[in-house]
Amino acid sequence: MMVRLRPCASRSGSRILGVGAYRPVRVVGNDEICTRIESSDEWIRRRSGIVTRRFAGPGETVISMAAEAARKAMAQSGTDPAEVDAVLLATMSFLEQAPAAAPRVAHLLGARTAGALDVSAACSGFCYALGLADSLVRSGDARHVVVAGSERMSDIIDPEDRSTAFLFGDGAGAVVVGPSEEPGISPVVWGSDGGQHHMIAHDHSWLDTRGDGLRPYLRMAGPEVFRWATRVVPETSRQALAAAGLRATDLTAFIPHQANARIIDAAAKSLNLAPHTVIARDVVSAGNTSAASIPLAMENLLAQGALPSGAPALLVGFGAGLTHAAQIVTLP
């Protein structure tokens, strides 16, 4: 007789139970950035909306920042380390190929037996990881999942590159995803276009120092990326809304990847959001923190009391790869 596997114990849904953030101590204004590039505070504000960003110090690592943000999310949700079954860390700036950072984050959290892995999808990484966490909880493979985005973009950006030096910052954000009677995370809508990978990419391999000893730096084709983002963000957002059975006017908050204020404004206008919809603009004070930007922006809005518990928010990430992803979440 053929032996059959036991079916998974499926659950009705998952939701975000808590949110946490870590922002490095050092605040860097535009004037300091301009000492290394030919630019001005006025030009940077007009071009990106960015006024300040945070740069991590020697003790503020991708791992330590992720762990601190996750601790706060766990405290807010009342989740004990022993209850964490998986830790997913979205990052593009962790400089070690192996081992991954996530198992070390899990160790610092006290979740010593949790499954743990890094998710490499650049600025879409948090949305990708959140989609995976939702699937893990709904399938019954995990009951509580920590999802973190943590970046030290200052490690991979050329401080003398006028097109990127002013854009990026460091930090970490995290959420705890757990079971819910009602679905609190909609199906993720995601995609990629590897044929356009060169638009945001390192300028050479880590194996090739080109004889000058310089590390690879992240380079970006700014105008091309802007045109791509202003097209793909509204498209992906509409697909996510359709998957959730909602309209743009149903949204309480719009929390896109904090790449650039001009991209955020263009996407919001294209979606024709309702006047009551709160639009995240964490980019002004935090810059572009890649995979950390969405949870950082979410935490900032919640900390300000700008969003009620249970409100629907649209999250959308987009960036290197090229990758994009979006989902609707019910806020904790």
Solvent accessible surface area in square Angstrom, and as a share of the most:
residue,aa,sasa,rsa
1,M,234,1.05
2,M,167,0.74
3,V,135,0.78
4,R,216,0.79
5,L,171,0.85
6,R,224,0.82
7,P,113,0.71
8,C,88,0.53
9,A,76,0.59
10,S,93,0.60
11,R,92,0.33
12,S,73,0.47
13,G,0,0.00
14,S,0,0.00
15,R,62,0.23
16,I,0,0.00
17,L,50,0.25
18,G,0,0.00
19,V,5,0.03
20,G,2,0.02
21,A,6,0.05
22,Y,47,0.18
23,R,71,0.26
24,P,0,0.00
25,V,122,0.70
26,R,119,0.43
27,V,81,0.46
28,V,1,0.00
29,G,27,0.26
30,N,4,0.02
31,D,104,0.54
32,E,75,0.33
33,I,15,0.08
34,C,25,0.15
35,T,109,0.63
36,R,124,0.45
37,I,14,0.07
38,E,150,0.67
39,S,30,0.19
40,S,49,0.32
41,D,42,0.22
42,E,105,0.47
43,W,43,0.15
44,I,0,0.00
45,R,114,0.41
46,R,142,0.52
47,R,102,0.37
48,S,0,0.00
49,G,17,0.16
50,I,0,0.00
51,V,40,0.23
52,T,32,0.19
53,R,0,0.00
54,R,65,0.24
55,F,36,0.15
56,A,13,0.10
57,G,23,0.22
58,P,138,0.87
59,G,62,0.59
60,E,23,0.10
61,T,55,0.32
62,V,7,0.04
63,I,25,0.12
64,S,41,0.27
65,M,1,0.00
66,A,0,0.00
67,A,1,0.00
68,E,56,0.25
69,A,0,0.00
70,A,0,0.00
71,R,100,0.36
72,K,93,0.39
73,A,0,0.00
74,M,10,0.05
75,A,81,0.63
76,Q,111,0.49
77,S,30,0.19
78,G,64,0.61
79,T,13,0.08
80,D,74,0.39
81,P,44,0.28
82,A,91,0.71
83,E,76,0.34
84,V,5,0.03
85,D,60,0.31
86,A,10,0.08
87,V,0,0.00
88,L,2,0.01
89,L,0,0.00
90,A,0,0.00
91,T,10,0.06
92,M,41,0.18
93,S,2,0.01
94,F,40,0.17
95,L,85,0.42
96,E,84,0.38
97,Q,179,0.79
98,A,79,0.62
99,P,86,0.54
100,A,35,0.27
101,A,0,0.00
102,A,0,0.00
103,P,60,0.38
104,R,76,0.28
105,V,0,0.00
106,A,4,0.03
107,H,98,0.44
108,L,81,0.40
109,L,11,0.05
110,G,29,0.28
111,A,3,0.03
112,R,158,0.58
113,T,139,0.81
114,A,17,0.14
115,G,43,0.41
116,A,28,0.21
117,L,90,0.45
118,D,42,0.22
119,V,15,0.09
120,S,100,0.65
121,A,8,0.06
122,A,7,0.06
123,C,11,0.07
124,S,0,0.00
125,G,0,0.00
126,F,1,0.00
127,C,0,0.00
128,Y,38,0.15
129,A,0,0.00
130,L,0,0.00
131,G,6,0.06
132,L,67,0.33
133,A,0,0.00
134,D,5,0.03
135,S,52,0.33
136,L,52,0.26
137,V,0,0.00
138,R,95,0.35
139,S,35,0.23
140,G,28,0.27
141,D,96,0.50
142,A,6,0.04
143,R,113,0.41
144,H,22,0.10
145,V,0,0.00
146,V,0,0.00
147,V,0,0.00
148,A,0,0.00
149,G,0,0.00
150,S,0,0.00
151,E,0,0.00
152,R,42,0.15
153,M,0,0.00
154,S,39,0.25
155,D,30,0.16
156,I,1,0.01
157,I,12,0.06
158,D,23,0.12
159,P,52,0.32
160,E,108,0.48
161,D,20,0.11
162,R,102,0.37
163,S,54,0.35
164,T,0,0.00
165,A,6,0.05
166,F,6,0.02
167,L,11,0.05
168,F,8,0.04
169,G,0,0.00
170,D,3,0.02
171,G,0,0.00
172,A,0,0.00
173,G,0,0.00
174,A,0,0.00
175,V,0,0.00
176,V,0,0.00
177,V,0,0.00
178,G,0,0.00
179,P,33,0.21
180,S,20,0.13
181,E,155,0.70
182,E,130,0.58
183,P,87,0.55
184,G,6,0.06
185,I,7,0.04
186,S,14,0.09
187,P,80,0.50
188,V,35,0.20
189,V,27,0.15
190,W,112,0.39
191,G,23,0.22
192,S,80,0.51
193,D,63,0.33
194,G,46,0.44
195,G,56,0.54
196,Q,67,0.30
197,H,106,0.47
198,H,116,0.52
199,M,15,0.07
200,I,16,0.08
201,A,30,0.23
202,H,64,0.29
203,D,51,0.26
204,H,25,0.11
205,S,60,0.38
206,W,128,0.45
207,L,175,0.87
208,D,68,0.35
209,T,71,0.41
210,R,119,0.44
211,G,79,0.76
212,D,75,0.39
213,G,61,0.58
214,L,90,0.45
215,R,104,0.38
216,P,4,0.03
217,Y,38,0.15
218,L,5,0.03
219,R,80,0.29
220,M,38,0.17
221,A,35,0.27
222,G,24,0.23
223,P,73,0.46
224,E,73,0.33
225,V,13,0.07
226,F,56,0.23
227,R,148,0.54
228,W,21,0.07
229,A,0,0.00
230,T,35,0.20
231,R,129,0.47
232,V,7,0.04
233,V,1,0.00
234,P,5,0.03
235,E,74,0.33
236,T,2,0.01
237,S,0,0.00
238,R,114,0.41
239,Q,97,0.43
240,A,0,0.00
241,L,9,0.05
242,A,78,0.60
243,A,47,0.37
244,A,35,0.27
245,G,65,0.62
246,L,58,0.29
247,R,166,0.61
248,A,17,0.13
249,T,67,0.39
250,D,47,0.25
251,L,0,0.00
252,T,27,0.16
253,A,0,0.00
254,F,0,0.00
255,I,0,0.00
256,P,2,0.01
257,H,2,0.01
258,Q,2,0.01
259,A,12,0.09
260,N,17,0.09
261,A,16,0.13
262,R,100,0.37
263,I,9,0.05
264,I,1,0.01
265,D,66,0.34
266,A,36,0.28
267,A,1,0.00
268,A,10,0.08
269,K,172,0.73
270,S,50,0.32
271,L,9,0.05
272,N,117,0.60
273,L,26,0.13
274,A,14,0.11
275,P,144,0.91
276,H,109,0.49
277,T,11,0.06
278,V,43,0.25
279,I,42,0.22
280,A,0,0.00
281,R,106,0.39
282,D,8,0.04
283,V,0,0.00
284,V,57,0.33
285,S,58,0.38
286,A,9,0.07
287,G,0,0.00
288,N,8,0.04
289,T,1,0.01
290,S,1,0.01
291,A,1,0.01
292,A,0,0.00
293,S,2,0.01
294,I,2,0.01
295,P,0,0.00
296,L,1,0.01
297,A,1,0.01
298,M,0,0.00
299,E,38,0.17
300,N,39,0.20
301,L,14,0.07
302,L,39,0.19
303,A,76,0.59
304,Q,118,0.52
305,G,62,0.60
306,A,41,0.32
307,L,13,0.07
308,P,81,0.51
309,S,87,0.56
310,G,41,0.40
311,A,7,0.05
312,P,38,0.24
313,A,0,0.00
314,L,0,0.00
315,L,0,0.00
316,V,1,0.00
317,G,0,0.00
318,F,6,0.02
319,G,3,0.03
320,A,14,0.11
321,G,31,0.30
322,L,0,0.00
323,T,15,0.09
324,H,34,0.15
325,A,0,0.00
326,A,0,0.00
327,Q,0,0.00
328,I,9,0.04
329,V,1,0.01
330,T,32,0.19
331,L,0,0.00
332,P,33,0.21
